[in-house]
């Protein structure tokens, strides 16, 4: 069961953009609605994905590839074949002994070597203008 609700907002220039998506997830006999902006990262589980929020995790019937495509413009980026992260939730990036790790709350996620350079550039570009990493 996967359905999405997208709210559209019109900005001052008349452009339409998705404000926040709501993902219905089954919790026992209930359906809980998780906002995309609350999702810190997603982890691949075959044809499913586990969405991690500050309040817990939820398994949804959608592939990580489909989430990557749908959420790319909302600031989500693939860091590894099994992880998609929300850049807004990245608190720290550590490069040590050639390995790159991200911290999102209590989670520590390894970035693949292939994605590390592009991710670092994207995180720096999203920082305050004039900010430089030594």
LUMBAMI-993473 format. One record per residue (C-alpha): z, y, x; residue in one letter. Coordinates in nm, 4 decimals, decimal comma. Layout:
<sites>
<site z="Z" y="Y" x="X" aa="a"/>
...
</sites>
This chain:
<sites>
<site z="0,0000" y="0,0000" x="0,0000" aa="x"/>
<site z="-0,1153" y="0,3185" x="0,1681" aa="x"/>
<site z="-0,1987" y="0,6406" x="-0,0033" aa="x"/>
<site z="-0,1905" y="0,9897" x="0,1308" aa="x"/>
<site z="-0,1255" y="1,3235" x="-0,0268" aa="x"/>
<site z="-0,2691" y="1,6219" x="0,1552" aa="x"/>
<site z="-0,1718" y="1,9784" x="0,0724" aa="x"/>
<site z="-0,4348" y="2,2369" x="0,1609" aa="x"/>
<site z="-0,3474" y="2,5907" x="0,2607" aa="x"/>
<site z="-0,5883" y="2,8838" x="0,2754" aa="x"/>
<site z="-0,5172" y="3,1156" x="0,5670" aa="x"/>
<site z="-0,5938" y="3,4872" x="0,5802" aa="x"/>
<site z="-0,9440" y="3,4155" x="0,7145" aa="x"/>
<site z="-1,0247" y="3,1976" x="0,4142" aa="x"/>
<site z="-1,0232" y="2,8731" x="0,6156" aa="x"/>
<site z="-0,8631" y="2,5659" x="0,4625" aa="x"/>
<site z="-0,6391" y="2,3445" x="0,6691" aa="x"/>
<site z="-0,4059" y="2,0568" x="0,6006" aa="x"/>
<site z="-0,0464" y="2,1829" x="0,5831" aa="x"/>
<site z="0,1415" y="1,8549" x="0,5925" aa="x"/>
<site z="0,0563" y="1,5047" x="0,4859" aa="x"/>
<site z="0,2970" y="1,2827" x="0,2957" aa="x"/>
<site z="0,2937" y="0,9102" x="0,3671" aa="x"/>
<site z="0,4436" y="0,6819" x="0,1014" aa="x"/>
<site z="0,6313" y="0,3910" x="0,2592" aa="x"/>
<site z="0,7886" y="0,0960" x="0,0847" aa="x"/>
<site z="1,1637" y="0,0577" x="0,1291" aa="x"/>
<site z="1,2729" y="-0,2486" x="-0,0655" aa="x"/>
<site z="1,1834" y="-0,1773" x="-0,4278" aa="x"/>
<site z="1,1604" y="0,1960" x="-0,3707" aa="x"/>
<site z="0,8923" y="0,4186" x="-0,2255" aa="x"/>
<site z="1,0053" y="0,6803" x="0,0238" aa="x"/>
<site z="0,7849" y="0,9774" x="0,1118" aa="x"/>
<site z="0,7689" y="1,0615" x="0,4821" aa="x"/>
<site z="0,6174" y="1,3912" x="0,5927" aa="x"/>
<site z="0,3746" y="1,3717" x="0,8825" aa="x"/>
<site z="0,5604" y="1,6583" x="1,0529" aa="x"/>
<site z="0,8730" y="1,4371" x="1,0630" aa="x"/>
<site z="0,6912" y="1,1602" x="1,2515" aa="x"/>
<site z="0,7756" y="1,1732" x="1,6233" aa="x"/>
<site z="0,5500" y="0,8866" x="1,7246" aa="x"/>
<site z="0,3709" y="0,5799" x="1,5953" aa="x"/>
<site z="0,3563" y="0,2357" x="1,7524" aa="x"/>
<site z="0,0798" y="-0,0211" x="1,6994" aa="x"/>
<site z="0,1674" y="-0,3500" x="1,5286" aa="x"/>
<site z="-0,1691" y="-0,5204" x="1,4811" aa="x"/>
<site z="-0,3279" y="-0,3804" x="1,1644" aa="x"/>
<site z="-0,0038" y="-0,1953" x="1,0918" aa="x"/>
<site z="0,1752" y="0,0973" x="1,2537" aa="x"/>
<site z="0,5452" y="0,1692" x="1,2777" aa="x"/>
<site z="0,6221" y="0,5384" x="1,2217" aa="x"/>
<site z="0,9318" y="0,6708" x="1,3999" aa="x"/>
<site z="1,1184" y="0,9728" x="1,2640" aa="x"/>
<site z="1,4573" y="1,1193" x="1,3462" aa="x"/>
<site z="1,5989" y="0,9207" x="1,0527" aa="x"/>
<site z="1,4545" y="0,5791" x="1,1400" aa="x"/>
<site z="1,1274" y="0,3881" x="1,1335" aa="x"/>
<site z="0,8840" y="0,2644" x="0,8706" aa="x"/>
<site z="0,6081" y="0,0031" x="0,8879" aa="x"/>
<site z="0,2872" y="0,1140" x="0,7147" aa="x"/>
<site z="-0,0369" y="-0,0710" x="0,6563" aa="x"/>
<site z="-0,2697" y="0,1444" x="0,8623" aa="x"/>
<site z="-0,3982" y="0,0949" x="1,2153" aa="x"/>
<site z="-0,3030" y="0,3210" x="1,5030" aa="x"/>
<site z="-0,6733" y="0,4008" x="1,5508" aa="x"/>
<site z="-0,6964" y="0,5262" x="1,1908" aa="x"/>
<site z="-0,3847" y="0,7407" x="1,2370" aa="x"/>
<site z="-0,5224" y="0,8807" x="1,5627" aa="x"/>
<site z="-0,8436" y="0,9856" x="1,3886" aa="x"/>
<site z="-0,6675" y="1,1316" x="1,0843" aa="x"/>
<site z="-0,3889" y="1,3119" x="1,2718" aa="x"/>
<site z="-0,5744" y="1,4388" x="1,5806" aa="x"/>
<site z="-0,5977" y="1,7948" x="1,4437" aa="x"/>
<site z="-0,2272" y="1,7885" x="1,3540" aa="x"/>
<site z="-0,1207" y="1,7614" x="1,7197" aa="x"/>
<site z="-0,0995" y="1,3847" x="1,7616" aa="x"/>
<site z="-0,2377" y="1,2315" x="2,0800" aa="x"/>
<site z="-0,2778" y="0,8757" x="2,2087" aa="x"/>
<site z="-0,0679" y="0,8228" x="2,5223" aa="x"/>
<site z="-0,1109" y="0,4461" x="2,5515" aa="x"/>
<site z="-0,3016" y="0,1776" x="2,3666" aa="x"/>
<site z="0,0120" y="0,1145" x="2,1631" aa="x"/>
<site z="0,1511" y="0,4679" x="2,1114" aa="x"/>
<site z="0,0479" y="0,7890" x="1,9381" aa="x"/>
<site z="0,2829" y="1,0874" x="1,9776" aa="x"/>
<site z="0,3346" y="1,4197" x="1,8033" aa="x"/>
<site z="0,3144" y="1,6806" x="2,0790" aa="x"/>
<site z="0,5525" y="1,9051" x="1,8824" aa="x"/>
<site z="0,8291" y="1,6463" x="1,9284" aa="x"/>
<site z="0,7858" y="1,5948" x="2,3048" aa="x"/>
<site z="1,1014" y="1,7240" x="2,4729" aa="x"/>
<site z="1,0342" y="1,6223" x="2,8314" aa="x"/>
<site z="0,7650" y="1,4753" x="3,0546" aa="x"/>
<site z="0,8807" y="1,3017" x="3,3736" aa="x"/>
<site z="0,6479" y="1,1917" x="3,6532" aa="x"/>
<site z="0,8219" y="0,9647" x="3,9005" aa="x"/>
<site z="0,6747" y="0,7189" x="4,1500" aa="x"/>
<site z="0,3335" y="0,7626" x="3,9909" aa="x"/>
<site z="0,4598" y="0,6762" x="3,6404" aa="x"/>
<site z="0,4621" y="0,9256" x="3,3575" aa="x"/>
<site z="0,7225" y="0,9022" x="3,0802" aa="x"/>
<site z="0,7775" y="1,1156" x="2,7698" aa="x"/>
<site z="1,1113" y="1,1772" x="2,6010" aa="x"/>
<site z="1,1119" y="1,2262" x="2,2241" aa="x"/>
<site z="1,4735" y="1,2316" x="2,1088" aa="x"/>
<site z="1,6302" y="0,9032" x="2,2213" aa="x"/>
<site z="1,2919" y="0,7370" x="2,2790" aa="x"/>
<site z="1,1299" y="0,7056" x="2,6212" aa="x"/>
<site z="0,7582" y="0,6231" x="2,6110" aa="x"/>
<site z="0,5359" y="0,5347" x="2,9056" aa="x"/>
<site z="0,2046" y="0,7186" x="2,9324" aa="x"/>
<site z="-0,0905" y="0,5182" x="3,0621" aa="x"/>
<site z="-0,2324" y="0,6345" x="3,3948" aa="x"/>
<site z="-0,5642" y="0,6982" x="3,2210" aa="x"/>
<site z="-0,4056" y="0,9424" x="2,9730" aa="x"/>
<site z="-0,1458" y="1,1112" x="3,1969" aa="x"/>
<site z="-0,3616" y="1,3918" x="3,3418" aa="x"/>
<site z="-0,5143" y="1,4991" x="3,0120" aa="x"/>
<site z="-0,1752" y="1,4847" x="2,8403" aa="x"/>
<site z="-0,0125" y="1,6997" x="3,1078" aa="x"/>
<site z="-0,2931" y="1,9571" x="3,0763" aa="x"/>
<site z="-0,2612" y="1,9626" x="2,6978" aa="x"/>
<site z="0,1169" y="2,0046" x="2,7075" aa="x"/>
<site z="0,0881" y="2,2900" x="2,9581" aa="x"/>
<site z="-0,1838" y="2,4622" x="2,7515" aa="x"/>
<site z="0,0457" y="2,4435" x="2,4486" aa="x"/>
<site z="0,3308" y="2,6113" x="2,6374" aa="x"/>
<site z="0,3942" y="2,9840" x="2,6500" aa="x"/>
<site z="0,1087" y="3,1899" x="2,7993" aa="x"/>
<site z="0,1519" y="3,2322" x="3,1727" aa="x"/>
<site z="0,3858" y="2,9331" x="3,2026" aa="x"/>
<site z="0,3127" y="2,7204" x="3,5082" aa="x"/>
<site z="0,4457" y="2,3862" x="3,6205" aa="x"/>
<site z="0,5296" y="2,3764" x="3,9924" aa="x"/>
</sites>
